[in-house]
Amino acid sequence: MKKFFMLLLVAYATGVDAQKLEKLTIEKIMSDPKWMGTSPDDVRWSDDSKKIYFTWNPENAERATLYSINPGNKKAVKVDLAERKAIMATGTWNKKRNIKLFENNGDIFLSDLKTGNILPIAVTTDRESNPAFNADESKVLFMRNDNLYALKLNGGQLLQLTNFTRTSAGSTPVATAGLGVRGGGSRQGGALAGGPPRQGGNTETGNPQERWLRNEQTELFEVIRQKANDEKLNANERKLMQPAKKLKDISIGDQSLSFVQLSPDGRYVTYRLIKQAEGTKTTIVPSYVTASGFTEDIPNRTKVGVAQSTSQSYIFDIQRDTVYSISTKEIPGIKDLPDYVKDYPKQLEERTKRNEDRKVVIQGPVWSENGQHAVVIVTAQDNKDRWIMKLDPLTGQLTPLDRQRDEAWIGGPGIGGGGFSGGNTGWMDNSHFYFQSEASGYSHIYVVDVTTATKKQLTNGNWEVSGLKLSADKKSFYFTGNMDHPGISHYYRLPVNGGTPVKLTSMKGGNEVDLSPDEKWLVIRHSYSNKPWELYVQPNKPGAKAVQVTNSASAEFNSYAWRDPEVVTFKNRYGSNVYARVYAPQKADAAKPAVIFVHGAGYLQNVHYWWSSYFREYMFNNLLAENGYTVIDIDYTGSAGYGRNWRTGIYRHMGGKDLDDQVDGVKYLVDKYGINPKHVGLYGGSYGGFITLMALFTQPDVFAAGAGLRSVTDWAHYNHGYTNNILNEPYNDEKAYKQSSPIYFANGLKGRLLMAHGMVDVNVNYQDIIRLSQKLIELHKDNWELASYPVEDHGFVQPSSWTDEYKRIYKLFEETLKR
């Protein structure tokens, strides 16, 4: 027995040793990330605040599944199939928050929070959507077949409120008092058919002789009298069944209908029509490795500068039976041209002469609870203006409450921009409307009194507000802010009248918080620089202890001493503080090499104290440091988390200040860490790949080697939504595109360049890298290579692709930076 026990100990010890990770390899860090352990994700509360649901995979199964935790006992349990089916989709609460309205598979349901009962409201073969309560919560409003309906909760009367039609003539069935929609009709030969009156009809018509004869017949025969009585009853019945008024036909042609809503008083229906642009051409992405054995085309996106859809918002006044548009002509600055056109005198002259109103998108209206006020958010299609306007529904006129103008582009946390996003807004009470703005240079909370247009800024400072939420009692705001440090996020509570924000979380790093519906608990998804995300539960009180309820990282992952990169700042050539993370080697290689990792997306933050979304690159940076490289990861100009000026610093010149920050970072490494300025490389994907190309092409004496992954090579070939904000349109601002696109600078290549690209990339198309390859061939450059990945999209999926790609990157650095 003792011998058997010792064998078990040896076996256990062997298993532990097998899980120990002493030295990093590319094969390990680029393998299926399940080896690391799977962090909890998709966190949400149950409606009654008794459970926290999240997806998790602690058993390293084929896929993650749903788990739940009770805030009281904090033990995670797997949710069975029956409970998963009972969990409802997101819906709309009534004012008391005890009844929830929601859609499921195109049908509408009500759920009683106290009893748990679910009542079907509209279950039909048609698709019902967008359910909402009316103002007094006596009706449920929903959309069906492009029309708005109202269903009385007490009595079940269904009323059709709109009659949108796709043609200019004709009509649709009209609602009657009942659960169905009924059309007109008649019996053959009856009064509804338009024929002559039957015998026994109106005795007051015709000449005197005919009237006398009809009266005689009625007096003599019972059958005539009975028939006349039946006709009278039938006529009265038909009169009652017919609607008092036919619904107005509202022709919308081939336009898309959206944002149909009823005003709280039931008088106005507001809606938006979107007209699709004509003649737009989309790219095609060929897929080569297919099940059929044939090349298959993937229809893809348009390119920047393509004609955009336009929209117009309308009001249907039910009482006056009339339709009219929301007027935008009086919006302040509606004709303003952007400053950049001054660089193009001919264009400036032509556009000034045309004197056209800019195209705008109207979001809303958002009605106050008492229905006395309505506010819309108007965004210019060129995304250089956002107006918050008070709407007079009787006239369709707008009155300005706030204008945010940005000669670059409107953006930032909670602000929206880009056309069809109104940002984080709402009513604090019946006269005060809250919103976020970068007017101070950082995204902060503002409140405007809609009766006086008086504004008040509630938060301020060189930090940003995100995730803004109004408490159920409307006395407090909750939000996430990076007040302590740009790379640390905490959750705060603030009185709606302003004051000092109260910090509710205390753990250093990243804190993604979901407030329970009853607002008694916080569930926190927390991580640190070298520790992946875990779940914590905490009472909603400042200073309360957060209790960890998941342990996800594997023993193998925890066995390695992952670096906690040093967060540093340095001054760039413009005098601004640049934040960066440095992975310093315990023993630098004799060649003193350095590598810069360039994060993607442009507007993204990667210098912070939480677990990076670039976790593979984080591990690769550890591997580089382990092998004698000094690695720096920079939040360059254009990155998120640092306010408006940093966000828009790349306007009209990508590869300008953002690349200068990389070059200035090299100088910082030389001065402080003693790296060899002749042995510097860089790598990055997407926007990081673009910066890599610009670095090797325009700063060839600074960078000896670079790996550009899924890189944009010519911004005129990228999408509209992203690129138009930063560079305007290629045919209107050619200068911005030519100074920002690597393909125009390819002749400057001196160092070694590795390019890697997925062949079915529907974001940055493979065509982009092929065009640059042809340019390098024509320029007779021979110090470059292209690695193509036939089955990969923009974000690689296959571990074999990740491994091959990073083996090539590591080989490139070993051969060029350690000479």
ZAMARGU-4260 file (C-alpha; in steps of 0.2 Angstrom, whole numbers, plus 5000, padded with zeros to 4 digits):
<rodrens>
0) 5000/5000/5000 | 5014/5012/5004 | 5023/5008/4988 | 5007/5011/4978 | 5005/5028/4987
5) 5023/5033/4982 | 5020/5028/4964 | 5005/5040/4964 | 5016/5054/4971 | 5029/5051/4958
10) 5015/5051/4944 | 5008/5067/4951 | 5025/5075/4952 | 5029/5070/4934 | 5012/5078/4929
15) 5016/5094/4937 | 5034/5094/4929 | 5025/5091/4912 | 5015/5106/4915 | 5029/5118/4920
20) 5034/5131/4907 | 5052/5136/4910 | 5057/5142/4892 | 5046/5150/4879 | 5044/5144/4862
25) 5035/5151/4847 | 5026/5134/4845 | 5019/5135/4863 | 5014/5153/4863 | 5006/5152/4846
30) 4996/5136/4849 | 4978/5135/4853 | 4976/5148/4867 | 4966/5136/4878 | 4982/5130/4885
35) 4983/5146/4895 | 4966/5143/4902 | 4950/5152/4897 | 4945/5168/4905 | 4926/5172/4909
40) 4917/5182/4896 | 4900/5189/4891 | 4896/5193/4909 | 4877/5198/4913 | 4865/5198/4927
45) 4849/5189/4929 | 4834/5201/4929 | 4831/5198/4948 | 4849/5201/4952 | 4851/5184/4960
50) 4863/5177/4948 | 4878/5182/4937 | 4879/5173/4920 | 4895/5171/4910 | 4903/5160/4897
55) 4918/5150/4904 | 4929/5135/4900 | 4938/5129/4916 | 4937/5111/4910 | 4947/5115/4893
60) 4932/5108/4884 | 4930/5109/4865 | 4920/5126/4868 | 4915/5137/4882 | 4898/5135/4890
65) 4887/5145/4902 | 4890/5146/4920 | 4881/5156/4934 | 4886/5163/4951 | 4875/5168/4966
70) 4883/5184/4973 | 4879/5177/4991 | 4889/5160/4990 | 4900/5164/4975 | 4901/5146/4969
75) 4901/5145/4950 | 4890/5131/4943 | 4886/5126/4925 | 4869/5131/4919 | 4859/5117/4913
80) 4849/5117/4896 | 4832/5120/4904 | 4839/5136/4913 | 4848/5142/4897 | 4832/5141/4888
85) 4823/5151/4901 | 4836/5165/4901 | 4828/5179/4891 | 4835/5191/4878 | 4838/5209/4882
90) 4822/5219/4883 | 4813/5234/4890 | 4807/5237/4908 | 4792/5246/4914 | 4794/5260/4926
95) 4793/5249/4941 | 4805/5237/4934 | 4794/5222/4938 | 4788/5218/4920 | 4799/5215/4905
100) 4795/5216/4887 | 4806/5207/4875 | 4807/5199/4858 | 4812/5181/4854 | 4813/5174/4837
105) 4802/5187/4830 | 4788/5186/4843 | 4784/5198/4858 | 4783/5192/4876 | 4780/5199/4893
110) 4789/5193/4908 | 4783/5195/4926 | 4799/5197/4937 | 4790/5192/4953 | 4781/5176/4947
115) 4793/5172/4933 | 4778/5169/4921 | 4780/5173/4903 | 4765/5179/4893 | 4765/5179/4874
120) 4759/5196/4867 | 4761/5194/4848 | 4765/5176/4841 | 4762/5176/4823 | 4770/5169/4807
125) 4775/5188/4803 | 4790/5195/4812 | 4787/5207/4826 | 4801/5218/4832 | 4807/5233/4843
130) 4794/5231/4857 | 4792/5245/4869 | 4779/5252/4881 | 4769/5267/4877 | 4770/5282/4889
135) 4757/5276/4902 | 4761/5258/4899 | 4744/5253/4894 | 4749/5247/4877 | 4764/5238/4869
140) 4771/5245/4853 | 4780/5235/4840 | 4784/5234/4822 | 4777/5221/4810 | 4779/5222/4791
145) 4786/5240/4791 | 4772/5246/4801 | 4769/5252/4819 | 4756/5243/4830 | 4749/5246/4847
150) 4741/5232/4857 | 4731/5236/4873 | 4737/5226/4888 | 4719/5227/4895 | 4707/5220/4883
155) 4719/5215/4869 | 4714/5228/4856 | 4726/5229/4842 | 4728/5245/4832 | 4738/5248/4817
160) 4746/5266/4819 | 4755/5268/4802 | 4752/5263/4784 | 4769/5264/4775 | 4767/5258/4757
165) 4781/5254/4745 | 4771/5261/4730 | 4763/5279/4728 | 4745/5272/4726 | 4734/5259/4734
170) 4732/5255/4752 | 4735/5242/4765 | 4722/5234/4776 | 4716/5245/4790 | 4714/5240/4808
175) 4697/5238/4817 | 4693/5236/4835 | 4699/5218/4838 | 4714/5207/4837 | 4715/5206/4818
180) 4716/5218/4803 | 4701/5218/4792 | 4698/5224/4775 | 4683/5231/4766 | 4671/5219/4756
185) 4653/5216/4751 | 4640/5203/4747 | 4635/5202/4729 | 4621/5214/4726 | 4621/5222/4743
190) 4623/5240/4747 | 4642/5239/4748 | 4642/5233/4730 | 4634/5249/4724 | 4618/5242/4716
195) 4601/5249/4717 | 4591/5248/4733 | 4581/5233/4737 | 4562/5232/4739 | 4557/5238/4756
200) 4572/5250/4756 | 4570/5269/4758 | 4551/5274/4757 | 4555/5292/4755 | 4564/5291/4738
205) 4556/5290/4720 | 4540/5299/4713 | 4524/5300/4723 | 4517/5285/4715 | 4532/5274/4719
210) 4532/5280/4737 | 4513/5276/4739 | 4515/5258/4732 | 4530/5255/4743 | 4520/5261/4758
215) 4506/5250/4754 | 4516/5235/4752 | 4524/5237/4769 | 4507/5239/4777 | 4500/5224/4769
220) 4513/5211/4770 | 4523/5205/4786 | 4537/5198/4775 | 4541/5215/4767 | 4541/5223/4785
225) 4553/5210/4791 | 4565/5211/4776 | 4565/5230/4778 | 4570/5228/4796 | 4584/5216/4792
230) 4591/5228/4779 | 4591/5242/4792 | 4600/5231/4805 | 4613/5225/4792 | 4617/5243/4787
235) 4619/5248/4805 | 4631/5233/4808 | 4641/5237/4793 | 4643/5255/4798 | 4649/5250/4815
240) 4662/5238/4807 | 4669/5251/4796 | 4684/5262/4803 | 4680/5279/4807 | 4694/5285/4797
245) 4706/5276/4784 | 4724/5276/4789 | 4734/5288/4778 | 4745/5280/4765 | 4763/5285/4767
250) 4773/5280/4752 | 4791/5276/4756 | 4796/5269/4739 | 4812/5259/4739 | 4819/5267/4754
255) 4824/5259/4770 | 4813/5262/4785 | 4820/5264/4803 | 4818/5272/4820 | 4799/5271/4819
260) 4792/5277/4836 | 4776/5285/4844 | 4777/5300/4855 | 4772/5298/4873 | 4755/5307/4870
265) 4751/5296/4855 | 4750/5310/4843 | 4766/5309/4833 | 4774/5295/4824 | 4792/5299/4819
270) 4803/5289/4807 | 4818/5289/4796 | 4820/5285/4778 | 4837/5279/4771 | 4840/5281/4753
275) 4854/5269/4747 | 4867/5276/4736 | 4867/5270/4717 | 4881/5263/4707 | 4892/5258/4722
280) 4905/5245/4717 | 4911/5232/4730 | 4927/5223/4730 | 4928/5204/4728 | 4940/5193/4738
285) 4944/5176/4730 | 4945/5161/4741 | 4957/5148/4735 | 4956/5133/4747 | 4938/5128/4746
290) 4928/5112/4749 | 4922/5113/4731 | 4940/5113/4724 | 4935/5128/4714 | 4940/5146/4717
295) 4925/5155/4726 | 4922/5173/4727 | 4918/5182/4743 | 4908/5198/4740 | 4916/5212/4751
300) 4915/5230/4755 | 4916/5246/4746 | 4932/5258/4746 | 4933/5275/4753 | 4925/5289/4744
305) 4911/5279/4737 | 4894/5287/4737 | 4885/5286/4754 | 4867/5283/4758 | 4857/5298/4764
310) 4843/5299/4776 | 4828/5310/4780 | 4818/5310/4796 | 4799/5313/4796 | 4784/5316/4807
315) 4767/5309/4805 | 4755/5320/4814 | 4740/5308/4817 | 4728/5321/4823 | 4731/5332/4808
320) 4733/5317/4796 | 4749/5325/4789 | 4767/5320/4786 | 4781/5333/4786 | 4800/5332/4787
325) 4811/5338/4802 | 4819/5353/4795 | 4838/5354/4795 | 4840/5371/4785 | 4841/5381/4801
330) 4855/5371/4809 | 4869/5382/4814 | 4884/5379/4802 | 4874/5368/4791 | 4883/5375/4776
335) 4900/5376/4784 | 4915/5369/4774 | 4929/5360/4782 | 4945/5369/4784 | 4955/5357/4773
340) 4947/5364/4757 | 4958/5379/4759 | 4972/5369/4752 | 4962/5367/4736 | 4957/5384/4729
345) 4947/5378/4715 | 4937/5366/4725 | 4934/5379/4738 | 4928/5391/4725 | 4916/5378/4717
350) 4909/5372/4734 | 4907/5390/4740 | 4897/5394/4724 | 4886/5379/4726 | 4882/5384/4744
355) 4874/5367/4748 | 4868/5361/4765 | 4878/5347/4771 | 4870/5330/4773 | 4866/5325/4790
360) 4859/5310/4800 | 4846/5313/4813 | 4846/5301/4828 | 4830/5301/4839 | 4820/5309/4845
365) 4822/5305/4863 | 4806/5310/4872 | 4806/5316/4890 | 4796/5305/4902 | 4781/5317/4903
370) 4781/5319/4884 | 4783/5338/4885 | 4801/5339/4876 | 4810/5329/4862 | 4828/5330/4858
375) 4837/5324/4843 | 4856/5321/4840 | 4861/5327/4822 | 4877/5322/4815 | 4885/5329/4799
380) 4889/5316/4786 | 4907/5322/4785 | 4907/5319/4804 | 4914/5336/4808 | 4899/5342/4818
385) 4887/5335/4830 | 4872/5345/4836 | 4860/5342/4850 | 4844/5350/4846 | 4827/5352/4853
390) 4813/5346/4842 | 4796/5355/4840 | 4785/5340/4834 | 4771/5352/4828 | 4782/5361/4816
395) 4797/5350/4813 | 4808/5364/4818 | 4824/5362/4828 | 4832/5373/4841 | 4850/5371/4845
400) 4856/5365/4863 | 4874/5361/4860 | 4886/5360/4845 | 4902/5351/4845 | 4913/5356/4830
405) 4929/5346/4826 | 4939/5351/4811 | 4946/5333/4811 | 4932/5322/4816 | 4919/5319/4830
410) 4923/5304/4841 | 4929/5299/4858 | 4921/5288/4872 | 4902/5290/4873 | 4901/5302/4859
415) 4897/5292/4844 | 4900/5300/4827 | 4901/5291/4811 | 4883/5295/4806 | 4871/5283/4814
420) 4877/5283/4832 | 4870/5296/4844 | 4882/5293/4858 | 4878/5290/4876 | 4863/5302/4880
425) 4847/5302/4890 | 4835/5312/4901 | 4840/5315/4919 | 4823/5322/4922 | 4809/5330/4912
430) 4819/5346/4908 | 4838/5340/4909 | 4846/5330/4895 | 4863/5323/4898 | 4877/5319/4885
435) 4896/5317/4883 | 4907/5330/4874 | 4925/5333/4870 | 4923/5351/4872 | 4936/5352/4885
440) 4948/5341/4876 | 4943/5325/4885 | 4926/5316/4885 | 4916/5322/4900 | 4898/5322/4906
445) 4887/5337/4902 | 4869/5342/4906 | 4858/5354/4897 | 4842/5362/4903 | 4831/5361/4887
450) 4820/5375/4893 | 4834/5388/4894 | 4848/5379/4884 | 4859/5382/4899 | 4873/5369/4900
455) 4883/5362/4914 | 4899/5352/4914 | 4899/5338/4928 | 4916/5330/4926 | 4932/5338/4921
460) 4951/5334/4920 | 4964/5326/4909 | 4955/5309/4909 | 4940/5301/4900 | 4923/5295/4904
465) 4916/5279/4896 | 4901/5267/4900 | 4890/5281/4907 | 4874/5275/4915 | 4860/5283/4925
470) 4855/5275/4941 | 4837/5268/4942 | 4832/5282/4954 | 4840/5295/4942 | 4850/5302/4957
475) 4867/5296/4952 | 4878/5293/4937 | 4889/5277/4935 | 4904/5277/4924 | 4921/5270/4920
480) 4936/5283/4921 | 4955/5283/4919 | 4957/5297/4932 | 4971/5289/4942 | 4982/5285/4927
485) 4978/5283/4908 | 4982/5265/4909 | 4971/5261/4925 | 4952/5260/4924 | 4940/5262/4939
490) 4921/5262/4942 | 4914/5278/4949 | 4898/5285/4956 | 4893/5304/4954 | 4878/5314/4960
495) 4868/5320/4945 | 4871/5338/4950 | 4889/5336/4950 | 4903/5335/4963 | 4917/5324/4967
500) 4916/5306/4959 | 4916/5292/4972 | 4928/5278/4967 | 4920/5261/4969 | 4933/5249/4963
505) 4950/5248/4971 | 4961/5234/4962 | 4975/5241/4951 | 4973/5237/4932 | 4958/5235/4922
510) 4940/5234/4929 | 4926/5230/4918 | 4910/5232/4929 | 4892/5227/4927 | 4880/5234/4940
515) 4866/5223/4946 | 4849/5228/4941 | 4845/5231/4959 | 4861/5241/4960 | 4867/5232/4976
520) 4881/5222/4968 | 4896/5225/4956 | 4902/5210/4946 | 4920/5215/4940 | 4930/5207/4926
525) 4947/5212/4932 | 4965/5209/4925 | 4983/5215/4927 | 4997/5217/4915 | 5003/5199/4917
530) 4987/5191/4924 | 4972/5187/4912 | 4954/5192/4916 | 4945/5184/4931 | 4928/5187/4939
535) 4926/5196/4956 | 4910/5201/4965 | 4909/5216/4977 | 4895/5226/4986 | 4891/5242/4978
540) 4900/5252/4991 | 4916/5262/4991 | 4930/5253/5000 | 4921/5236/4999 | 4931/5220/4996
545) 4930/5212/4979 | 4930/5193/4981 | 4938/5183/4967 | 4925/5169/4961 | 4935/5162/4946
550) 4952/5154/4944 | 4955/5152/4925 | 4974/5152/4921 | 4981/5135/4919 | 4995/5128/4930
555) 5006/5128/4915 | 5003/5146/4911 | 5006/5151/4929 | 5022/5142/4930 | 5031/5155/4920
560) 5037/5171/4927 | 5028/5183/4915 | 5035/5200/4914 | 5026/5215/4922 | 5032/5228/4909
565) 5038/5244/4915 | 5026/5258/4911 | 5036/5274/4906 | 5034/5291/4898 | 5045/5300/4887
570) 5044/5317/4878 | 5042/5317/4859 | 5049/5330/4848 | 5033/5340/4850 | 5034/5341/4869
575) 5020/5329/4873 | 5021/5314/4885 | 5021/5298/4876 | 5016/5282/4886 | 5025/5266/4883
580) 5028/5249/4890 | 5046/5242/4891 | 5051/5224/4892 | 5069/5224/4898 | 5080/5208/4896
585) 5088/5202/4912 | 5104/5200/4901 | 5104/5210/4885 | 5112/5202/4870 | 5129/5208/4865
590) 5122/5217/4850 | 5110/5227/4861 | 5095/5224/4849 | 5078/5232/4852 | 5061/5229/4844
595) 5046/5240/4844 | 5029/5232/4844 | 5016/5243/4835 | 4998/5240/4841 | 4984/5240/4828
600) 4968/5249/4825 | 4976/5266/4827 | 4963/5272/4840 | 4967/5258/4853 | 4976/5258/4869
605) 4989/5245/4873 | 5000/5254/4886 | 4990/5250/4902 | 4990/5239/4918 | 4977/5226/4912
610) 4979/5210/4901 | 4981/5215/4883 | 4970/5210/4869 | 4986/5207/4860 | 4990/5192/4872
615) 5000/5183/4859 | 5011/5198/4855 | 5013/5200/4874 | 5020/5183/4875 | 5031/5185/4860
620) 5038/5201/4868 | 5042/5191/4883 | 5051/5178/4872 | 5061/5192/4864 | 5066/5199/4881
625) 5071/5182/4886 | 5083/5181/4871 | 5091/5197/4875 | 5080/5210/4866 | 5074/5226/4873
630) 5056/5228/4868 | 5045/5244/4868 | 5026/5245/4865 | 5021/5263/4862 | 5004/5272/4863
635) 5008/5283/4849 | 4998/5298/4843 | 4981/5293/4838 | 4979/5280/4852 | 4964/5279/4863
640) 4963/5285/4881 | 4972/5302/4880 | 4959/5314/4875 | 4954/5323/4859 | 4971/5331/4853
645) 4980/5314/4854 | 4965/5305/4846 | 4965/5317/4831 | 4984/5320/4830 | 4985/5310/4814
650) 4972/5320/4804 | 4976/5321/4786 | 4993/5313/4789 | 4994/5295/4795 | 5012/5290/4796
655) 5016/5307/4802 | 5016/5311/4821 | 5012/5293/4825 | 5028/5287/4816 | 5038/5301/4824
660) 5033/5294/4841 | 5041/5277/4836 | 5057/5286/4831 | 5057/5296/4847 | 5055/5280/4856
665) 5071/5273/4848 | 5080/5288/4855 | 5073/5285/4872 | 5079/5267/4872 | 5096/5273/4866
670) 5097/5286/4880 | 5090/5276/4894 | 5093/5258/4890 | 5109/5259/4880 | 5102/5249/4865
675) 5112/5250/4849 | 5103/5262/4837 | 5109/5252/4822 | 5100/5236/4828 | 5082/5242/4829
680) 5067/5233/4821 | 5048/5234/4823 | 5033/5224/4819 | 5014/5225/4820 | 4998/5221/4812
685) 4984/5230/4803 | 4988/5249/4807 | 5004/5242/4816 | 5008/5234/4799 | 5005/5251/4790
690) 5017/5260/4802 | 5030/5246/4800 | 5030/5250/4781 | 5030/5268/4783 | 5045/5266/4795
695) 5055/5256/4783 | 5051/5267/4768 | 5053/5284/4776 | 5065/5281/4791 | 5077/5268/4783
700) 5092/5274/4793 | 5082/5271/4810 | 5075/5254/4807 | 5086/5239/4801 | 5071/5227/4799
705) 5052/5226/4800 | 5038/5214/4799 | 5022/5221/4792 | 5007/5210/4795 | 4990/5212/4786
710) 4996/5230/4782 | 4986/5244/4774 | 4998/5249/4759 | 4986/5262/4751 | 4973/5271/4761
715) 4963/5275/4745 | 4959/5256/4745 | 4953/5254/4763 | 4935/5256/4769 | 4925/5273/4770
720) 4919/5273/4788 | 4936/5273/4795 | 4947/5282/4782 | 4935/5296/4778 | 4936/5302/4795
725) 4955/5304/4795 | 4959/5308/4777 | 4943/5314/4770 | 4939/5308/4752 | 4954/5304/4740
730) 4946/5314/4726 | 4944/5329/4738 | 4960/5328/4748 | 4972/5319/4737 | 4987/5327/4747
735) 4981/5318/4763 | 4981/5301/4754 | 4998/5303/4745 | 5007/5308/4761 | 4999/5294/4771
740) 5000/5279/4760 | 5016/5268/4760 | 5015/5263/4742 | 5021/5281/4737 | 5037/5279/4747
745) 5042/5261/4743 | 5058/5267/4734 | 5065/5272/4752 | 5066/5253/4757 | 5084/5249/4763
750) 5082/5237/4778 | 5074/5220/4777 | 5056/5219/4776 | 5044/5204/4779 | 5026/5206/4774
755) 5013/5193/4779 | 4995/5193/4774 | 4979/5182/4774 | 4973/5179/4757 | 4954/5180/4762
760) 4956/5196/4772 | 4939/5205/4770 | 4946/5220/4781 | 4962/5224/4773 | 4961/5215/4756
765) 4975/5204/4750 | 4974/5215/4734 | 4982/5229/4745 | 4998/5219/4748 | 4999/5212/4730
770) 4999/5230/4723 | 5014/5235/4735 | 5023/5219/4729 | 5021/5224/4711 | 5028/5241/4716
775) 5043/5233/4724 | 5046/5222/4709 | 5045/5237/4698 | 5057/5247/4709 | 5070/5232/4708
780) 5070/5230/4727 | 5076/5212/4733 | 5077/5214/4752 | 5058/5209/4755 | 5048/5194/4756
785) 5029/5191/4756 | 5022/5176/4766 | 5004/5172/4761 | 4991/5163/4771 | 4978/5155/4760
790) 4964/5152/4773 | 4966/5167/4785 | 4956/5182/4786 | 4962/5198/4795 | 4963/5190/4812
795) 4972/5174/4810 | 4963/5158/4817 | 4974/5143/4814 | 4988/5140/4826 | 4999/5134/4812
800) 4997/5151/4803 | 5002/5160/4819 | 5017/5149/4822 | 5023/5150/4804 | 5021/5169/4804
805) 5030/5172/4821 | 5044/5160/4816 | 5047/5171/4801 | 5047/5187/4812 | 5059/5180/4825
810) 5071/5173/4811 | 5071/5191/4803 | 5076/5199/4819 | 5089/5186/4824 | 5097/5188/4806
815) 5097/5207/4806 | 5097/5214/4823 | 5111/5203/4831 | 5125/5204/4819
</rodrens>
